[in-house]
Amino acid sequence: MKVAVIKELFPGEHRVALVPAVVSTLVKANHDVLIESNAGIAAGFSDADYEQAGGTIVHRDEAFEADCVLTVRTCGAAGETWESDRKRMSSKSAIIGMADPLGSCQACLEDAKTGATIYALELVPRITRAQSMDVLSSQANIAGYEAVLLGATALKKILPMMTTAAGTIRPAKALILGAGVAGLQAIATAKRLGAQVLAYDVRPAVKEQVESLGAKFVELDLETESSETKGGYAKAMTDEFYKKQQELLGKVIAECDLVITTALIPGKPAPILITKAMVEGMQPGSVIVDLAAERGGNCEMTTPGETTCFNGITILGPTNLPAEVATHTSQLYSKNIVTFLNHLVSCGFPQETSDDEICRETLVTQNGEVVHARVRDLAGMPQLPCESPPQEGTGNASSS
């Protein structure tokens, strides 16, 4: 079949859905691969690189005529930039990419009207055979690494302990809030850079993972038995729970130099873990890196996409760290999306739709309808006949 890759138009998005090395594997599998001109230039890949790998350079309109369009951002994840592409879509279109279906239901409804088939990679289920397709994990892993580097650069201290003729410098104290994929990588990176690392997560089951990386797990006097879904995702808790959590965390945060937050709840705004009062209790010169900024932020004082200062505290709100190191994140994303595409093909795509769990859980729109149970539920739509009820926790990772 014809597989196309389009250039990302979303502001600041430098990644590309396929890198040349992966294009060659599709060509060897007898697929025609179309690449929109300059699609990979921001990630460090030229049109010549794609042509050498066997791809064909085309204009955007021609790319949308392919059997399947691969992209990093589609539907709601592409924001207003997707409006012009929506006009290019039809019932013959099949789109695979990150679509933000749980946060942008209205965009899904608009895309469904085109008749296009859309698969959202954020919805890949957390099962063993789907791990190599998990774009959230591959991208969050790099975001966790980048967050520590950002924080270390903004901090007015160095992270490691140093013993010199002029005296000994104590290690900086770093606190990671949320021990999902991004959080665990942040812990490991901060530890490698020599910081004294603490970590907290509402899910007590991750304590062993945190300690295996050499960090100290912060235990708060909270009831957390119902904090995790069957799929390993964090659940939204009560206001009373968050109030007590903030009170207890405030004492820990006040002693830390660098705080990195990563906590996310599928389909909901990021929970507030750090209030204004907690920021006021921190030492001047301290730094907060809020990886949940795109969903509103875990810190009450975060401004998404900006760096702000409050009472001498620097608060960074990056919204797309993976795009800042687009060469490597594109390589990882390429592996994820091609593995997913190959799985679809093995299940009969594009001729038919399979009831395989991976196919079913990622299919958002088809034949003019939003078909995903949870997206319909969030949009206030009745479930389709013979459709199973939405499962809590399906979708975005609990920690970015």
N, C-alpha and C positions, 0 to 999 in steps of 0.2 A: 504494500500500500504506500501511498504518499504521506510522508510525515513532514510537517513544517515547524520551524522555530521562528518566532517573531521577536522583534526588538522590544525591550521593556520601555514603556513610556512614562511609568510612574516616577515622579520626581525623586532623585536620589537612588533609584534602583539600578545598580550596575551589574547585577547577575544576569546570566543567560541560561536558558533551560537545558541546552546541550553544549558540551565542549567538543572540539574536533575529534579527540580520541574516542569519544562515545559515538559520534557520527559514523566513524569508520566501521564500528561493530554493527550498526543498523544497515549500512550499505552491504556488508558481507552477508547479512540475513535477507538480502534481496528487497530491501525497502528503498524507495526513492526519498532522499532527504533534501528538503528545500529550506534554505536559510535566508531570512530577510537580510538585505544588505546592511552591514554594520551592526548586526544583532549582538555580536560578541565583543565589539571593540572596547567597551567600557570594562570588560572583564579580562582584557588582555589577549583576545583572540581576533585575528584579522579575517577578512573574507577569503584571503589567499589560504589561510590555515584550513578553513572549512572546505574549500575547493580541493585542496591536496588530500583531504580525508574522504573525498568522494561526494561532497555536498554540492548543491546547485544554488547559486545566489539569485534571489528573486525579489520583487517588490512586495509590499505588505498585502495588497489585494490578491495577488497570486498565492501567497502563503495561506490565506484563508480559504482557498479553494481545495486545499489538500484534504485527505481523508481524516487526518487528525492533526490538530494544532497543539504544540507543546509550548508552555509559557511558565514563567515564574509566578506572575500575578495575573489573575483573570477575575471577572465578575467584581464582587465587592472589594477584593484585595487590591484591585487596580484603580479604585476610586473613580474620579471623573474622567480619567484618561481612557476608560473603557467604553465611554459612550459612543465614540466614533467607530470602535470595533464592533459594537453591538449591531450596527447597521450592516456590517460585513457578514454577519452570522445568518444561518438558515437551518432548516431541518436536516440538511446534509452535513452540518458542522458537528465536529466532536472536539471538545476542548479539554485539555488536562493541565491542571496547575493549582496553585494555592488561590482559593476563591473567597475565603472568609465567610463561609455559609452561615455560621452560627452568630456572627456579629453583623452581617449585612443581608438580612432576609429580603429586604426590598429589592436589592440588586439581583438576587436570585430570581425573584418574581419577574423582573424586567427581562432577564436573560431567557427565562423559560418561554416567554412569549415568542421568541425567535424560532422556537422548535429545536434548538440546538441541544446536543447531549453534552453535559458538563460533569466532569469528575473532579472532586475537590480532594487534593492530597492531604489536607489537614485532617481528614476524616478516616485515614487509614487506621484500621483497628489495631490495638496493641496486642497482637498475637505473635507467636514466634515466627511463623512463616512470612509475616509482613514486616519484620524488623528492617530488612534491606530496602524497604520502600518508604520508611518513616522520615519524611522531610523535616518535620518539626524537630526531631532529635538531632539530625545531622547539622541543621542550621543553628539550633540552640547551643550545641556543643561549642561551636566557634564563637557564638555571642558571649558565652561564659568566659572564654579565654580573653576576648577583646575587652570585656568589662573590667577585668583586673588591670589590664594595661592602661586603660583610660583613667581608672581611679588612681593608679600608681603615679601617672604623669601629673594629675591634678593635685595630688597630695603634697603638702609642704614638708614631708618626711620621706626617708627611704624605707623600704619594707624590711630588708634583712637586718639582723644584728651585725655590727661590725666592731671589731676590737682593733684600735689603732694606737699609735704612740700618743695621740692627743686625747685618748679616752675611749670608752666603750659606748656605742650607740645601741640602745635597746631596740628590739624589733617592733615594727608597727603592729597594731592589733586590728585584724580584719574580721568582719562578721558577714556571713553569707546567709541571707534570709530566703529559704526555699532550696530544697536539695533535690530538685529534678535534674534533668540533663544539663541545663545551663549552670545551675547551682553547683553540681558536683565538679564540673570542669573549672568553675571559678575557684572552688576550694583547692583543687589540685594545682591550679596555676599560682594562686596566692601562696600556697605552701612551697612550691618550687622557687618562688622569688624570695622566700625567707621570712614571710610574715608569720605572726602568731595567729592562727586561724580558728575561729569559732563558727558554728553553723546552727541554724534553727529551721525546723520544718514542722508543720502541724501534724504530719504523719509520723508517728513514733517508729514505724517500721524501717525508716531510712537511717536510723541511728547507726547501725552497723556499717552502712556504706560510708557515712560521714567519717566515722572513726577509722575506717580502713585507709582513708586518704591522709590520716595524720591530724585531723581537726578534732576539736572538742565539741561534742554535741550539747547544745544548750537545752536543758529540760525545764519547762515551765509547769507550774501547778495548775494544769488545765485538763478538762475532760476531752480526750481526743479519740475515743474508740470509734466514733461515727464520722471521722474526718476524711475517710478514704473510700472511694468507690471500688467496686469489684475489679474494674480495669486498672486500678492503681492511680487514679486521678484524685486530686484534692476536691473536696466538696465545699460549697458555700456554707458557712456556719452562721450562728445567730449574732445579732448585734451585741448581745451581752457577752458572748464569747470573745468577739473582737475587742470589746472595750477592756476586758480583763487582760487579754493578750497584749494589747498596747501598753497597759500599765506595767506589766512584768517585763516586757521587752525594753521599755524605756530605760530601766536601770542598767541593762546590758549595753545598750547602744551608747549610753553616756560615757562609757569607758573605751569605746572603739574609735580608731582613727579613720578606718575605711569601712563603709557599709555598702554591700551590693544586694539589691533586692530582685527576686526573680519569680515571685508568686503570681500565678494566674489560675482562674477558675474558668473551665470551658463555657463559652457562650455568655459570659458575664463580665462586667467591669472588674478590673484588678482590685483586690481587697486592700484597704488602707491599713498598712502595718506600722507606718511611721507618721505620727501626727505632728502638727506645728509645735506643740508643746514638747514633744520628744526631740525635735530638731533644736529647739531652744536650749535643751539640756546637754547638747553635745559640746565638745571642746572646739573653740575657734580653730580653723585650719583643717577640720575634718572634712571628709568627702563622702557623698552618697551617690552611687551609680544605680539608677532605677531602670532595670531592664523591662519592667512592665509599663513603661511610659506610653507605649502605643495604645494600651488599653486603659489609659487614665493615670496609671502609676500606683505603686505601693506606698509612695510618700505623698502626703497631703500637699507638700510644697513643690512638687515636680511640675515643670512646664514641659510637655512633650516636645521633643525636637530641639530643646534649648538647654543652655547651661545657666543656672541662676545662682545667686549668692544671697544667703539669708543669715544674719547674725554671725558672719564670718564662716559659715558652712557653705561649701560648694556642692550644688546638687545638679547632677547631669541626667538628662532625660533622653537618651538615644532611642530612636524609634525603629532603626533598621541596621543594627551593627553588622549582620552577615554581609550586607551589600558593601561594607567598607573594605572587605577582603574578598572581593568578588571572584578572583581567580580560583581560590581553593574552595569557596562555598559553592561556586558553579560546578566544580568537579564533583563534589559530593551530591549536589542536587541532581546532576546528570545521571549519576548511578542510581539514585532513588527513582527518578521518573522513567528511566528506560526499563528498570526491573519491573515497575508497575505496568508499563505499556506491554512488555512481554507477557506478563501475567494475564492482562486483558485479552491479548491475542490468543493465548492458550485456552481461554474460556469462550472463544468465538467472536470476539470483537474484530472488525466493526459490524459484522453481519447480524449478530444477535447479542442480547444482554443476558448475562449469566446470573444465577442466584447464589453464586459463590460469595462467601462472607465479605471478602475484600472488595469485590465488584459492587455488591449491594450496598455496603456501608459508605462507599465513596461517591456513588452516583447521586447527583443532586437534581439535575433537570433532564427531562427526556419527553419527546413528543408533545411539547407545549405545556408540560406540567412540572411543578416542583414535586419530585417523587421521594425525597428523603424524609423519613418519618419525623426526625427531630427538627429539621428545618421547617417543616410544615407546622409542627407544634409551636415553635418559637414565633412563627408568623401568624399564629392564631387561625390556622386553616384546619379543616376537618381531615382526618386521615383517609387515605385512599382505601378502597375495598381490598381485603386480604392483606393489609399492611400491618406488620407487627408494631406495637407501641414503641415510642422512642426510649432508648436505654440511657439512663443518667450516666454522664461521664464520657460518652462517645464524642470524640473530637479533639480539640486542642489539648496539649499536654498540661498537666497541673502546674508545672513549673517550666517556664520558657527555656 
